[in-house]
Amino acid sequence: MQTNRAIPFPSSAWWALRLGLGLGPFLAGLDKFFNLLTNWGMYLSPWVERLLPMSGGAFMRLVGVVEMFVGLAILTSWTRSGVTSPRCGSWPSPGTF
């Protein structure tokens, strides 16, 4: 029995990469709110913190929101960029890595 598929079925390596690259940024972004792994505010340089219009903690939470968005974009199909309709998640993904 021969089947004609327009899109080939993804392999298990593809799923492992998608889960790893999606859950990693999402969980790191979520940790920016709870500081379970580390105190993320201490990773911000003091001179950069002086340049920010907000506190260092608020900036790191904003970074966490972006990381969670990118993680969800990778886990869903938002990163597939087509010729006629590019998806919104494909552009910020490389910037977070």
Backbone as numpy.savetxt, mean C-alpha at the origin, in Angstrom:
# Nx Ny Nz CAx CAy CAz Cx Cy Cz
-10.87 -31.91 -23.16 -11.72 -30.73 -23.16 -10.83 -29.50 -23.16
-11.03 -28.66 -24.15 -10.20 -27.47 -24.30 -11.02 -26.24 -23.90
-10.42 -25.40 -23.07 -11.10 -24.17 -22.67 -10.33 -22.98 -23.24
-11.06 -21.98 -23.63 -10.47 -20.77 -24.19 -10.65 -19.65 -23.16
-9.57 -19.30 -22.50 -9.64 -18.25 -21.49 -8.95 -17.00 -22.04
-9.61 -15.88 -21.91 -9.01 -14.62 -22.36 -7.89 -14.20 -21.42
-8.09 -14.41 -20.13 -7.09 -14.06 -19.13 -6.60 -15.35 -18.50
-5.29 -15.62 -18.52 -4.81 -16.86 -17.93 -5.03 -16.88 -16.42
-5.27 -18.06 -15.89 -5.52 -18.20 -14.46 -4.24 -17.94 -13.69
-4.26 -17.06 -12.68 -3.04 -16.76 -11.93 -2.54 -17.97 -11.15
-1.22 -18.08 -11.07 -0.62 -19.20 -10.36 -0.57 -18.91 -8.86
-0.13 -19.91 -8.11 -0.06 -19.74 -6.66 1.03 -18.74 -6.28
2.09 -18.62 -7.09 3.11 -17.62 -6.81 2.55 -16.22 -6.96
1.67 -16.02 -7.93 1.04 -14.73 -8.11 0.19 -14.36 -6.90
-0.56 -15.32 -6.38 -1.38 -15.06 -5.20 -0.53 -14.78 -3.97
0.59 -15.49 -3.82 1.48 -15.26 -2.68 2.07 -13.86 -2.74
2.50 -13.44 -3.91 3.03 -12.08 -4.06 1.96 -11.03 -3.82
0.77 -11.28 -4.33 -0.31 -10.31 -4.15 -0.69 -10.17 -2.68
-0.76 -11.28 -1.97 -1.08 -11.21 -0.54 0.04 -10.57 0.26
1.28 -10.94 -0.05 2.41 -10.38 0.69 2.59 -8.90 0.45
2.51 -8.49 -0.81 2.68 -7.08 -1.14 1.45 -6.24 -0.82
0.32 -6.88 -0.59 -0.87 -6.14 -0.20 -1.03 -6.04 1.31
-0.78 -7.15 2.00 -0.94 -7.14 3.45 0.19 -6.39 4.15
1.39 -6.41 3.57 2.52 -5.71 4.18 2.26 -4.22 4.37
1.97 -3.48 3.29 1.68 -2.05 3.46 0.42 -1.79 4.27
-0.60 -2.64 4.11 -1.83 -2.40 4.87 -1.59 -2.53 6.37
-0.89 -3.58 6.78 -0.63 -3.78 8.21 0.35 -2.74 8.76
1.33 -2.33 7.95 2.24 -1.28 8.39 1.51 0.04 8.55
0.59 0.32 7.63 -0.22 1.54 7.75 -1.15 1.50 8.94
-1.70 0.34 9.22 -2.58 0.20 10.38 -1.80 0.36 11.67
-0.55 -0.09 11.68 0.27 0.04 12.88 0.66 1.48 13.15
0.60 2.35 12.15 0.89 3.78 12.39 -0.11 4.38 13.37
-1.27 3.78 13.52 -2.28 4.29 14.44 -2.15 3.70 15.84
-1.61 2.49 15.94 -1.58 1.80 17.23 -0.18 1.68 17.85
0.88 1.89 17.05 2.26 1.81 17.52 2.56 0.51 18.25
2.10 -0.61 17.72 2.38 -1.90 18.35 3.77 -2.40 18.02
4.21 -2.26 16.78 5.52 -2.75 16.39 6.63 -1.82 16.88
6.41 -0.54 16.75 7.40 0.45 17.17 6.72 1.80 17.31
7.43 2.75 17.87 6.94 4.13 17.93 7.34 4.81 16.62
6.40 4.96 15.71 6.70 5.45 14.37 7.12 6.91 14.38
6.78 7.65 15.40 7.17 9.05 15.46 8.67 9.24 15.58
9.37 8.28 16.15 10.82 8.43 16.30 11.56 8.16 14.99
10.88 7.63 13.98 11.52 7.41 12.69 11.53 8.67 11.83
10.88 9.71 12.29 10.82 10.96 11.56 11.96 11.86 12.04
12.75 12.34 11.11 13.89 13.19 11.46 13.41 14.50 12.09
14.12 15.02 13.09 13.70 16.27 13.73 13.65 17.46 12.77
14.57 17.53 11.81 14.54 18.67 10.90 13.39 18.56 9.92
12.98 17.34 9.57 11.80 17.16 8.72 10.55 17.52 9.50
10.52 17.16 10.77 9.35 17.47 11.60 9.17 18.97 11.77
10.27 19.71 11.79 10.16 21.18 11.88 9.61 21.78 10.60
9.80 21.12 9.47 9.30 21.63 8.19 7.82 21.34 7.98
7.28 20.38 8.72 5.89 19.96 8.50 4.91 20.97 9.08
3.76 21.14 8.43 2.74 22.03 8.99 1.88 21.35 10.06
2.23 20.14 10.44 1.47 19.38 11.44 2.46 18.67 12.35
1.96 18.03 13.37 2.84 17.29 14.27 3.37 16.04 13.57
4.45 15.49 14.11 5.02 14.28 13.53 4.09 13.10 13.61
3.35 12.98 14.71 2.39 11.88 14.85 1.26 11.96 13.84
0.77 13.19 13.61 -0.30 13.36 12.62 0.21 13.04 11.21
1.44 13.42 10.92 2.02 13.13 9.61 2.17 11.63 9.41
2.63 10.92 10.44 2.80 9.48 10.31 1.45 8.77 10.17
0.41 9.29 10.80 -0.93 8.71 10.60 -1.41 8.96 9.17
-1.07 10.11 8.61 -1.43 10.39 7.22 -0.69 9.42 6.28
0.57 9.16 6.57 1.33 8.17 5.80 0.69 6.79 5.95
0.19 6.49 7.15 -0.48 5.22 7.37 -1.73 5.06 6.54
-2.48 6.14 6.37 -3.69 6.09 5.53 -3.31 5.79 4.09
-2.24 6.43 3.60 -1.79 6.18 2.23 -1.33 4.73 2.08
-0.61 4.22 3.07 -0.15 2.83 3.00 -1.32 1.85 3.02
-2.33 2.13 3.82 -3.50 1.24 3.84 -4.23 1.29 2.51
-4.32 2.48 1.89 -4.96 2.59 0.58 -4.21 1.77 -0.46
-2.88 1.87 -0.46 -2.08 1.12 -1.42 -2.21 -0.39 -1.17
-2.22 -0.80 0.10 -2.39 -2.21 0.41 -3.72 -2.75 -0.08
-4.78 -1.98 0.12 -6.10 -2.40 -0.38 -6.14 -2.40 -1.90
-5.46 -1.44 -2.51 -5.44 -1.39 -3.97 -4.74 -2.61 -4.55
-3.70 -3.09 -3.88 -3.00 -4.28 -4.36 -3.84 -5.53 -4.12
-4.51 -5.59 -2.98 -5.32 -6.77 -2.67 -6.55 -6.88 -3.56
-7.08 -5.76 -3.98 -8.22 -5.77 -4.91 -7.69 -5.62 -6.32
-8.54 -5.39 -7.25 -8.09 -5.27 -8.64 -7.91 -3.81 -9.06
-7.69 -2.91 -8.12 -7.53 -1.49 -8.45 -6.20 -1.20 -9.12
-5.24 -2.09 -9.06 -3.93 -1.82 -9.63 -3.81 -2.26 -11.09
-4.81 -2.90 -11.60 -4.76 -3.27 -13.01 -4.98 -2.02 -13.84
-4.00 -1.67 -14.62 -4.13 -0.47 -15.44 -4.42 -0.88 -16.88
-5.52 -0.44 -17.35 -5.91 -0.75 -18.72 -5.61 0.42 -19.64
-5.72 0.17 -20.91 -5.43 1.23 -21.88 -6.53 2.29 -21.86
-7.76 1.85 -21.72 -8.86 2.81 -21.77 -9.19 3.41 -20.42
-8.97 2.68 -19.34 -9.33 3.21 -18.03 -8.28 2.81 -16.99
-7.25 3.64 -16.79 -6.27 3.31 -15.76 -6.90 3.38 -14.38
-6.54 2.45 -13.53 -7.10 2.39 -12.19 -6.33 3.32 -11.26
-6.95 3.72 -10.17 -6.35 4.71 -9.29 -5.25 4.13 -8.41
-5.20 2.86 -8.17 -4.22 2.30 -7.25 -2.87 2.00 -7.85
-2.75 2.06 -9.18 -1.49 1.68 -9.79 -0.43 2.77 -9.69
-0.80 4.01 -9.50 0.18 5.09 -9.46 0.84 5.25 -8.09
0.15 5.21 -6.97 0.87 5.38 -5.69 1.59 4.12 -5.21
1.35 2.97 -5.82 1.98 1.74 -5.35 3.50 1.76 -5.38
4.14 2.16 -6.47 5.61 2.16 -6.46 6.21 3.17 -5.49
5.51 4.25 -5.21 6.03 5.26 -4.31 6.14 4.81 -2.87
5.32 3.85 -2.46 5.38 3.39 -1.09 6.47 2.37 -0.87
6.91 1.73 -1.92 7.96 0.73 -1.78 9.30 1.35 -2.02
